[in-house]
Amino acid sequence: MLAAMSNGESLAEGEIWCGAQPVPRDEKAVRVRALFDRVARRYNLLNDVLGAGVHRLWKAAMVDWLAPRPGMRLLDVAGGTGDIAILFLKTVGGNGSAVVCDINETMLRVGRDRALDKGVTEGIDWLCGNAEALPVEEGSIDAYTVGFGLRNVTDIEAALREARRVLRPGGRFLCLEFSRVRLPAFQRPYDIYSNHVLPRAARLASCGDEAEYLIESIRRFPDQETLSRAIADAGLGLVKYRNLFGGVAALHSAWRL
């Protein structure tokens, strides 16, 4: 299974990786929820530490590739901060609607506060739910996005099947996630950055434990081609991806045909 990918390391039956730790499958969601409870109000700071703020450009690139149309209904999964939904609504000039779904209520509260601070009060709903069993009607969504959230899911294949279920025929799937570096010139600088610079910066930002989990979850996440096959296996079509920063991150696109 995708969630058990481990750089060659083995797992006992019924276990899954949670950062660098093997845990029982039914414990991962609990542990991840507790981590995001702790980090909710510092989450954007943590992303800025991990990616020098580049995550904001990557989210903008995802919304740009989506090319939102007026009247479109967006579901942003694991989107508790509201960043992607707010960008979407800005792009359609308020003539659309967005549902932000996150398993973590604390993240959703932080996202609502940020949206209010930005003056976004209409066209956006906040829904607490699990990506593996979305509380969303089948075929009711025009676009499904997930940004830096799929690697936190226990059963990635189930989440991808749910994405297809809630999309209407002709609906669009987009996933933004850290991935595998594809440009040789990027590999060594990226290794130095992720293995040495990031942990020190995270400790200075008082995000050491959370950053350790996030860094390990990045390392264990499927590469571009493996994730593309999983998306196709979930029943989505026309799967393609774009590398960002030489593959440090990747955008995957697919459609419900």
C-alpha positions as CSV (number, residue, x, y, z in Angstrom):
1,M,0.0,0.0,0.0
2,L,1.1,3.6,-0.6
3,A,0.9,4.5,3.0
4,A,3.4,1.8,3.9
5,M,6.2,3.0,1.6
6,S,9.3,3.3,3.7
7,N,12.5,3.7,1.7
8,G,13.2,-0.1,2.0
9,E,12.4,-0.4,5.7
10,S,10.0,-3.1,6.8
11,L,6.9,-2.8,8.9
12,A,5.1,-5.4,11.0
13,E,1.7,-6.5,10.0
14,G,-0.9,-3.9,10.8
15,E,1.6,-1.1,11.2
16,I,2.1,2.2,9.2
17,W,4.7,4.9,9.2
18,C,3.9,8.0,11.3
19,G,6.9,10.2,10.5
20,A,9.9,8.1,11.5
21,Q,7.9,5.8,13.8
22,P,6.0,2.6,12.9
23,V,2.6,2.7,14.7
24,P,-0.6,0.6,14.6
25,R,-2.7,1.7,11.6
26,D,-5.6,2.9,13.8
27,E,-3.2,5.2,15.8
28,K,-1.9,7.3,13.0
29,A,-4.9,9.6,12.6
30,V,-5.0,10.1,16.4
31,R,-1.3,11.0,16.5
32,V,-1.5,13.3,13.4
33,R,-4.5,15.1,14.8
34,A,-2.7,15.7,18.1
35,L,0.3,17.1,16.3
36,F,-1.8,19.5,14.3
37,D,-3.6,20.5,17.5
38,R,-0.3,21.6,18.8
39,V,1.0,23.3,15.7
40,A,-2.3,24.9,14.4
41,R,-1.5,28.5,15.2
42,R,2.1,28.1,14.0
43,Y,1.4,26.0,10.9
44,N,2.1,28.7,8.4
45,L,5.2,29.6,10.3
46,L,6.3,26.0,10.1
47,N,5.6,25.9,6.4
48,D,7.7,29.1,6.0
49,V,10.5,27.5,7.9
50,L,10.3,24.3,5.9
51,G,10.1,25.9,2.5
52,A,11.3,29.5,3.0
53,G,7.7,30.7,2.2
54,V,7.8,29.1,-1.3
55,H,4.6,27.1,-0.4
56,R,2.6,30.3,-1.0
57,L,3.9,30.4,-4.6
58,W,3.2,26.7,-5.1
59,K,-0.4,27.1,-3.8
60,A,-0.8,30.0,-6.2
61,A,0.5,27.8,-9.0
62,M,-2.1,25.1,-8.2
63,V,-4.9,27.6,-8.3
64,D,-3.6,29.0,-11.6
65,W,-3.5,25.5,-13.1
66,L,-7.0,24.9,-11.9
67,A,-8.1,28.0,-13.8
68,P,-11.2,28.5,-11.7
69,R,-14.4,29.5,-13.5
70,P,-17.2,31.6,-12.0
71,G,-19.8,29.5,-10.4
72,M,-17.4,26.7,-9.6
73,R,-17.7,24.7,-6.3
74,L,-14.4,23.8,-4.8
75,L,-13.7,21.2,-2.1
76,D,-10.3,21.8,-0.5
77,V,-9.3,18.8,1.6
78,A,-6.9,19.0,4.5
79,G,-7.1,22.8,3.9
80,G,-7.6,24.0,7.5
81,T,-5.6,27.2,7.0
82,G,-7.9,28.3,4.2
83,D,-5.1,29.4,2.0
84,I,-6.2,27.6,-1.2
85,A,-9.9,28.3,-0.7
86,I,-9.2,32.0,-0.2
87,L,-7.1,32.2,-3.3
88,F,-9.8,30.4,-5.3
89,L,-12.5,32.8,-4.2
90,K,-10.3,35.7,-5.0
91,T,-9.7,34.3,-8.5
92,V,-13.4,33.9,-9.2
93,G,-14.2,37.3,-7.8
94,G,-16.5,35.8,-5.2
95,N,-18.6,34.2,-7.8
96,G,-18.1,30.7,-6.6
97,S,-18.1,28.6,-3.4
98,A,-15.5,26.8,-1.4
99,V,-15.8,24.1,1.2
100,V,-12.7,23.7,3.4
101,C,-12.6,20.2,4.9
102,D,-10.1,19.2,7.6
103,I,-10.0,16.4,10.1
104,N,-8.7,18.8,12.7
105,E,-11.1,21.2,14.3
106,T,-8.3,23.4,15.7
107,M,-6.9,24.0,12.2
108,L,-10.4,24.9,11.0
109,R,-10.8,27.5,13.7
110,V,-7.5,29.0,12.8
111,G,-8.5,29.0,9.1
112,R,-11.9,30.7,9.9
113,D,-10.0,33.4,11.9
114,R,-7.6,34.0,9.0
115,A,-10.5,34.2,6.5
116,L,-12.2,36.8,8.7
117,D,-9.0,38.8,9.0
118,K,-8.9,38.8,5.2
119,G,-12.5,39.9,4.9
120,V,-13.7,36.6,3.5
121,T,-17.0,35.9,5.0
122,E,-19.2,34.6,2.1
123,G,-19.0,31.7,-0.2
124,I,-16.8,29.6,2.2
125,D,-17.9,26.8,4.5
126,W,-15.8,24.9,7.0
127,L,-16.3,21.2,7.4
128,C,-14.7,18.8,9.9
129,G,-14.2,15.5,8.1
130,N,-11.9,12.6,7.2
131,A,-10.4,12.5,3.7
132,E,-11.0,8.8,3.7
133,A,-14.7,9.1,4.3
134,L,-15.8,12.6,3.2
135,P,-19.1,13.9,4.5
136,V,-19.9,15.2,1.0
137,E,-22.5,14.2,-1.5
138,E,-21.4,12.1,-4.4
139,G,-20.9,14.0,-7.6
140,S,-21.4,17.4,-6.0
141,I,-18.0,19.0,-6.5
142,D,-16.5,20.8,-9.5
143,A,-12.9,20.8,-8.2
144,Y,-11.1,18.8,-5.5
145,T,-7.8,20.2,-4.2
146,V,-5.4,18.9,-1.5
147,G,-2.3,20.8,-0.7
148,F,0.4,19.2,1.5
149,G,-2.2,17.0,3.2
150,L,-2.3,13.7,1.3
151,R,0.9,12.4,3.0
152,N,-0.8,12.8,6.4
153,V,-3.7,10.4,5.5
154,T,-3.6,6.8,6.8
155,D,-5.1,5.2,3.7
156,I,-4.1,7.3,0.6
157,E,-5.9,5.0,-1.8
158,A,-9.1,5.4,0.1
159,A,-8.7,9.2,0.0
160,L,-8.2,9.1,-3.7
161,R,-11.3,7.0,-4.2
162,E,-13.2,9.5,-2.2
163,A,-11.9,12.3,-4.4
164,R,-13.3,10.6,-7.4
165,R,-16.6,9.9,-5.7
166,V,-17.4,13.5,-4.7
167,L,-16.3,14.9,-8.1
168,R,-19.0,15.4,-10.7
169,P,-18.3,14.0,-14.2
170,G,-15.9,16.4,-15.8
171,G,-14.6,17.5,-12.3
172,R,-11.0,18.2,-11.7
173,F,-8.6,16.8,-9.1
174,L,-5.4,18.6,-8.1
175,C,-2.8,17.5,-5.5
176,L,0.1,19.6,-4.4
177,E,2.7,17.7,-2.4
178,F,6.4,17.5,-1.7
179,S,8.0,14.9,-4.0
180,R,11.3,13.6,-5.4
181,V,14.0,15.8,-6.9
182,R,14.5,15.1,-10.6
183,L,17.2,17.6,-11.5
184,P,20.7,16.3,-10.5
185,A,21.9,19.8,-9.8
186,F,19.2,20.2,-7.1
187,Q,19.8,16.9,-5.3
188,R,22.9,17.7,-3.2
189,P,21.7,21.2,-2.1
190,Y,18.3,19.8,-1.3
191,D,19.8,17.0,0.8
192,I,21.9,19.5,2.7
193,Y,18.9,21.7,3.3
194,S,16.6,19.0,4.4
195,N,19.1,17.1,6.6
196,H,20.9,20.0,8.2
197,V,19.4,23.4,7.6
198,L,15.7,22.5,8.2
199,P,16.1,20.8,11.6
200,R,18.2,23.6,13.0
201,A,15.7,26.3,11.7
202,A,12.8,24.3,13.1
203,R,14.4,24.1,16.5
204,L,15.0,27.9,16.5
205,A,11.3,28.4,15.6
206,S,10.3,26.0,18.4
207,C,8.8,23.6,15.9
208,G,11.4,20.8,16.3
209,D,9.1,17.8,17.0
210,E,6.5,18.8,14.4
211,A,9.2,19.5,11.8
212,E,10.7,16.1,12.4
213,Y,7.4,14.4,11.6
214,L,6.8,16.5,8.5
215,I,10.3,16.0,7.1
216,E,10.0,12.2,7.6
217,S,6.5,12.1,6.1
218,I,7.9,13.9,3.0
219,R,10.7,11.3,2.7
220,R,8.3,8.4,2.8
221,F,5.7,9.9,0.4
222,P,5.4,8.2,-3.0
223,D,7.3,9.6,-5.9
224,Q,5.6,11.3,-8.9
225,E,5.1,8.2,-11.0
226,T,3.9,6.0,-8.1
227,L,1.4,8.6,-7.1
228,S,0.2,9.0,-10.7
229,R,-0.5,5.3,-10.9
230,A,-2.4,5.4,-7.6
231,I,-4.6,8.3,-8.9
232,A,-5.3,6.3,-12.1
233,D,-6.1,3.2,-10.0
234,A,-8.7,5.2,-8.1
235,G,-10.6,5.7,-11.3
236,L,-9.5,9.2,-12.3
237,G,-8.3,9.9,-15.8
238,L,-5.9,12.1,-17.9
239,V,-3.4,11.9,-15.0
240,K,-0.4,14.2,-15.4
241,Y,2.0,16.1,-13.1
242,R,4.2,19.1,-13.1
243,N,7.4,19.3,-11.1
244,L,8.1,22.4,-9.1
245,F,11.6,23.5,-8.2
246,G,13.0,20.5,-10.0
247,G,10.7,18.0,-8.2
248,V,11.1,19.3,-4.6
249,A,7.3,19.5,-4.9
250,A,4.9,18.3,-7.6
251,L,1.4,19.1,-8.8
252,H,-0.7,16.2,-9.9
253,S,-3.8,16.7,-12.1
254,A,-6.6,14.3,-13.0
255,W,-10.2,14.4,-14.1
256,R,-13.3,12.4,-13.3
257,L,-14.3,11.3,-16.8
